[in-house]
Amino acid sequence: YTLVAEHDYRPRKEAPPPWPRGVRIVHLLTDAKDFRADAFDRIDRELCYGWGALGGRLSRGNMCITFAGGSRVDFVSEVRMRDPELHRWRADMITCDDADRLNVKRYDALVTPLFSHPWGVRIELLGGIPHNAPFGLLSRAAKNPRAVTIPATYRDVPEAVDPAYVEQLRATMAPDTFAREWECRVA
């Protein structure tokens, strides 16, 4: 929402007329059904309270948020990433909170045209657990000298993680799985 707040209502003077306003953010999903069930109510609350001044409207049917100043956030499932219509879109930011579960070739085939306009901001914000190391999107980002990578573990948010639960998992999970999923260590 910070990117929307910065660019909403602003004409993109670097673009050819008529100048588009705002930014377009595409959030890639591994599972749209789970996302609909878990996230839409939280997004509604965020748009009403924390980010209410931006005037965003959530369309559950179209899976997008539109803002009065021209900005837009689209939620795109991995299945929909194959849709040729998406290759005509342009985006300023790509986000994904479970990036290593996405098909790397499909991701590249979509992101390359989305970032093709010269006036774009071109931000990739990838999160998740490095399931496909060393071949997934997170491992690739970590090897990119221009990328900023911030490994985060359960220790980074002690107010949100029960230490007893973590110890229970440590005792029952395979050590390499625990290290990857809870301590962000990749073998």
N, C-alpha and C positions, 0 to 999 in steps of 0.2 A: 504493500500500500504506500510505502514511502516513495517509490518511483512514480506511482500515480499522482501522489500529492505534489511532487516536483514538476510534473509535466502536464497534468490535466489542464485543459483550456488553452494551453500554449500551442500556437501554430508551429509546425515543423518547417521553418523557413529554408532549411537545407533541401527539402523535398520540392519537386516540381509542383506548381499550382494546379488545382486548388490545394492549398497546404493542409495536410491532415493535422488534427489536433490530438494531443495526449499520446499515450503509449499503449502498445499491445503486449500483453504478457501471456505466454502459453505455458500452462502447468500440465506436464505429462503424467499420466496415471498408469499404474500397472493393472489396476482393477477398478473399473468405473462403478461397479455395483457396491463394493466395499466403501468406496469414496462417498457415494451418495448416502449410504447408511450412516457413516461416521461424521462426515464433515459439513454437510449443508446447514445443519442447525447451528453449529459453531460459527460458520461464515455469516449466517444471518445475524447472530448476536454481535459479531465484530463490526459488521456494516451499520448496525443500529447504534451501537454504543461507542466503542473505541475509535472507529473510523467514520462515524456518522456524518461528519462535516463534508466528506467527499461525495456524498449523495449516491453511493453505489447501489445498484439494484441487482439482486441475484435472480437469474432465470434457471430454475431447476430443470426444466424441460430441455433448454438449449445448452445447459451446463456452462454458463458464463456469467460474469458480472460486468455490467455496463455502467459507465460513469457519465454524468451530464457533460463533462468537459471533453468527451471524445475517447477517453481511455477505455480499455477493455481487458478482462482476464478471461481466457478460455481454458476449460478443463478438457483435455484430450486423452482418451484411453489409448492403450497400445494397439487395440484393434482398429480404432479410427485413424491411427497414424498412417495407415495404408491408403486412406482416401485421397485421390488425386486433387481434390478441391483444396486440401490443406497446403499443397505446394504453391498455390497462388497467393496465400496469405503472406504477410510480412510481420515480423515480431521484433520487439526490442529486448525481450528477456525470455529465457526458457528456464523453467524451474521443474524440479522433480525431487520428491522426497524418498524415493526408493530406486535410485538410478541404476544400480547394478542388476536389477531384475529386468531392465529394458534390453531389447535386442540392439546391439551396438550399430549394426548396419542399417537397421530401420531408423534409429535415432539420427545417424549421420545423413541419411537420405531425406529426412524431414527438416533438420536444423539448417542444412546448407542453403536451401531456398528461402527459409524463413529469415535468415540473416543476410540475404543478398542485397538489400537496399542500402545505398551508401550513407544515408542519414540515420541509420539505426544505432541504438545504444549498445547492442550485442553483449548482453550479460547472460552467462550460464550459471545457474545456482543449483548444484547437484548435491543431494544428500542421500544417506542410507548406510547400509551395512555392506562392506566389500565382499559380496558373495562370490563374485567371479574373478577374484584376483588370480593372476595378474592381467586378465583379459577384459575386464569390465570397464564401464565408463569412469568409475571412481579411481581405479588404478591408472587409467590413461590420464585423467586430470591431475593426479598426483605427480606424474612424470613430466607434465607440461611446465616449462620454466616460467611461462607467463601467467599460470594459474595460481591462485591462492587456495591452499588446502588447509583445513583446520580439523584435524582428527579430534573427535570428542567422545568421551566415555561416560559411563554412569557416574563416575566420580565428579564430573563437571557440573552435575545438577543434583547435589545431595538432598536438596529440599523436595525433589520429585521422585526419588528412588529409595525404596525401603532396603536398607543394608541386609536385613535378615532374608529378604526374598532373593537378593543377589547371591548370598552365601548358599541358599537352598539350590539355586540354579547351578552354581559352581560345583556343588557336590553331585549333581545328577547329569550334567552335560559333559560331553567329550571335551577334554582340555582345549583342543584346537578350535572347536566350535565356540566355546565360551570366550576364548581369547579374541576371536574374530568379531563376535556379535556384541560383546560387552566391554572389551578393552581395546577395540579398534586395532588389533594387531593382525597382520596378514603374514602367513608363513612364506 
